[in-house]
Amino acid sequence: MSDFVKILGVTEEAYDTKTFEFQLDEKASPGQFIMVWAPGMQEIPMSLSKTGRIKSITVKAIGPDTKRLHELTIGDMLRVRGPYGHGYEIDPEKKYLIIGGGVGTASILPAVKESGADTIIAARSERDLILRDRAMKYSRNVWISTDDGSAGFHGNAVQLMREKCKENSYDCVIACGPEVMLYFTYKACEELGLDCQLSLERHMKCGAGVCGCCVMDGQRVCKDGPVFSKAQISVMKDFGNAKRDECGRLVKFR
């Protein structure tokens, strides 16, 4: 569905990241996303950082469209479409370790709330950390890692994941963040014999599985994902290696 919604709340999460709250009655699951538009910007996909009747998106100001969103305030209107996509599958009988890297933390917050699972939040530095207070409301344990050691564990999310997997027993890892983090999370899960669900990002135009811009090894990230299982990821040749730009050209990571 498409609807115009009024911004009900704006929270500054970090120097470059804000959360925008609005009411949208459509049912949403953890890991799903919406397409967002406001005057002066192109429509873009945004993960839901809240999935109840009051929903939210958490926006890092990176390019012109996200910077335009940062100019909005309470009372301003957004046009939203969705929710779209396949989200995280949470089994109450399983024990999860949930990992959010950078602004990818927004995607995993609803899964943390639903499961109460142990959680790792990772960022470059303390000033880049987001949503840890909300995570601490829902999770049994919240561990922080920063690349520069300014808060929590001195190292990256995957290094801390390995440490926590030595101390605790988990059935599955749920993660969202930069693809390089997800790639090494997947490799670590393979090595440790853990299942995983990873939320991937590709360029999306329609969000509904029609245009094909986000196709990745035959899978539509907007429709078949953005959350993929370990079995699905195991046969993806592009994962961790390449993506397509807005013109459909293949861009190699390495």
C-alpha positions in Angstrom: 0.0 0.0 0.0 1.0 3.7 -0.4 0.1 6.3 2.2 1.0 9.7 3.4 2.0 9.8 7.1 2.8 12.6 9.5 6.1 12.6 11.4 5.2 12.2 15.1 8.6 12.2 16.6 12.3 12.8 15.7 15.2 11.5 17.8 18.8 12.3 17.2 20.6 9.0 17.6 24.1 10.3 16.6 25.7 13.3 15.0 24.6 12.0 11.5 21.7 9.7 12.3 18.0 10.4 13.2 15.0 8.3 13.9 11.6 9.4 12.5 8.4 8.0 14.0 5.0 7.9 12.3 1.7 5.9 12.5 1.1 3.3 9.8 -1.5 0.6 10.5 -0.2 -1.9 8.0 1.3 -5.0 9.8 5.1 -5.3 9.5 7.5 -8.0 10.6 11.1 -7.6 11.9 13.5 -7.2 8.9 11.0 -5.7 6.5 11.4 -2.3 4.8 9.3 0.5 3.3 9.9 2.8 0.3 10.0 6.5 1.5 9.5 9.7 -0.4 9.3 13.4 0.4 9.4 16.5 -1.9 12.9 17.2 -3.1 14.2 13.6 -3.0 14.0 10.3 -4.8 12.0 7.4 -3.3 14.4 5.2 -1.3 14.1 2.0 0.7 14.5 2.2 4.5 14.5 -0.6 7.0 11.9 -0.3 9.8 13.4 0.2 13.2 10.0 -0.1 14.9 7.3 -2.4 13.5 4.2 -1.8 15.7 1.4 0.6 14.9 3.8 3.4 15.6 6.6 2.6 13.2 10.0 4.3 12.6 12.9 4.5 10.2 16.4 5.4 11.4 18.3 7.4 8.8 22.0 8.1 8.4 22.7 11.2 6.4 24.9 9.9 3.6 23.6 11.2 0.2 21.2 13.9 -1.0 18.1 11.9 -0.3 18.9 10.9 3.3 20.1 14.5 3.9 16.8 15.7 2.7 15.0 13.5 5.2 17.2 15.0 7.9 15.7 18.4 7.1 12.2 17.2 8.1 10.7 17.6 11.5 7.6 16.8 13.6 4.4 17.5 11.6 6.0 17.1 8.2 4.6 14.5 5.8 6.2 11.4 4.2 4.8 9.2 1.5 5.5 5.5 2.3 4.9 2.3 0.4 5.0 -1.1 2.0 6.0 -2.9 4.2 7.9 -5.1 1.7 10.3 -8.0 1.8 11.0 -11.2 3.6 12.1 -10.5 7.2 13.8 -12.5 10.0 12.2 -15.8 11.0 12.3 -16.0 14.8 11.7 -19.4 16.4 11.0 -19.1 20.2 12.6 -22.5 20.7 16.0 -21.3 19.3 18.7 -19.2 20.9 19.9 -16.3 18.8 22.8 -13.9 18.7 21.8 -10.7 16.9 24.3 -8.3 15.4 23.9 -4.8 14.1 26.7 -3.0 12.4 26.4 0.8 11.8 23.0 1.9 10.6 22.2 -1.8 10.0 21.4 -1.8 13.8 18.0 -0.2 12.8 16.9 -3.4 11.0 17.7 -5.8 13.8 16.1 -3.8 16.6 12.5 -5.2 16.0 14.1 -8.7 16.1 15.8 -7.9 19.4 12.5 -6.7 20.8 10.6 -9.9 19.6 13.2 -12.4 20.8 15.0 -10.7 23.7 18.2 -12.3 22.3 21.8 -11.5 23.1 22.9 -8.5 21.0 26.1 -7.0 19.6 26.0 -3.4 18.3 29.1 -2.4 16.4 30.4 0.9 15.0 33.5 2.7 14.0 33.7 4.7 17.2 31.6 5.6 20.3 30.2 8.6 18.5 28.8 6.4 15.7 26.9 4.0 18.0 23.1 4.1 17.7 20.1 2.6 19.4 22.0 0.9 22.2 19.6 2.2 24.8 16.6 0.7 23.0 18.4 -2.6 22.6 19.2 -2.6 26.3 15.4 -2.4 27.0 14.7 -5.7 25.2 17.9 -7.8 25.3 19.2 -10.0 28.0 22.8 -8.9 27.1 24.0 -6.0 24.9 27.7 -6.0 24.0 29.4 -3.1 22.2 32.3 -3.2 19.8 34.1 -0.2 18.2 36.9 -0.3 15.7 38.9 2.3 17.6 38.2 0.9 21.1 36.5 4.1 22.3 33.6 2.0 23.7 33.3 -1.6 24.6 35.3 -4.3 22.8 38.2 -3.0 20.8 37.6 -4.7 17.4 34.9 -5.5 14.9 31.6 -7.2 15.2 32.8 -10.6 13.9 35.7 -10.7 16.4 33.4 -10.0 19.2 30.9 -12.6 17.9 33.6 -15.2 18.0 34.4 -14.3 21.6 30.7 -14.6 22.6 30.3 -17.9 20.8 33.1 -19.3 22.9 31.3 -18.2 26.1 27.7 -19.1 25.1 25.8 -21.6 23.0 23.7 -20.3 20.1 21.6 -21.9 17.3 21.5 -19.0 14.9 23.1 -15.6 14.2 20.9 -12.7 12.8 22.8 -9.8 11.4 22.5 -6.6 9.4 25.3 -4.2 8.5 27.9 -3.5 5.8 28.4 -6.4 3.4 32.0 -6.9 4.4 30.8 -7.5 8.0 28.1 -9.8 6.8 30.5 -11.8 4.5 32.9 -12.5 7.4 29.9 -13.2 9.7 28.8 -15.9 7.2 32.3 -17.3 7.1 32.5 -17.5 10.9 29.1 -19.2 11.1 30.3 -21.8 8.5 33.4 -22.4 10.7 31.4 -22.6 13.9 28.6 -24.7 12.6 26.0 -22.0 13.2 22.9 -21.2 11.2 22.5 -17.6 10.1 20.0 -15.1 8.6 21.6 -12.0 7.0 19.9 -8.9 5.7 21.4 -7.8 2.4 21.4 -4.5 0.6 21.2 -3.8 -3.1 20.0 -0.9 -5.2 16.1 -1.0 -5.2 13.8 1.1 -7.4 10.3 -0.5 -7.1 10.7 -2.4 -3.8 8.0 -4.9 -4.9 10.0 -7.4 -7.0 8.9 -6.0 -10.4 11.8 -4.0 -11.9 14.6 -6.5 -11.3 17.2 -3.8 -10.4 18.1 -5.6 -7.2 18.5 -9.1 -8.6 21.4 -11.0 -7.0 22.2 -14.4 -8.4 18.7 -14.9 -9.5 17.2 -13.7 -6.2 15.3 -10.4 -5.9 16.6 -8.8 -2.7 13.5 -6.7 -2.3 11.1 -9.6 -2.6 12.9 -12.8 -1.8 15.0 -10.9 0.8 16.3 -8.6 2.1 16.8 -11.4 4.8 18.3 -14.6 3.4 19.1 -17.9 5.0 22.5 -19.5 5.2 21.4 -22.0 2.6 20.4 -19.3 0.2 23.6 -17.3 0.7 25.8 -20.4 0.2 25.0 -20.4 -3.5 25.3 -16.6 -4.1 28.4 -15.8 -6.2 27.9 -12.0 -5.9 27.6 -11.9 -2.1 30.7 -10.2 -0.7 32.1 -9.8 -4.2 30.0 -7.5 -6.3 26.8 -5.5 -6.6 25.0 -3.5 -9.4 24.8 0.3 -9.5 21.6 2.2 -10.3 22.3 1.7 -14.0 22.7 -2.1 -13.6 26.5 -2.1 -14.1 28.4 -4.7 -12.0 30.6 -3.1 -9.4 33.3 -5.3 -7.8 34.0 -5.0 -4.1 37.4 -6.6 -4.5 
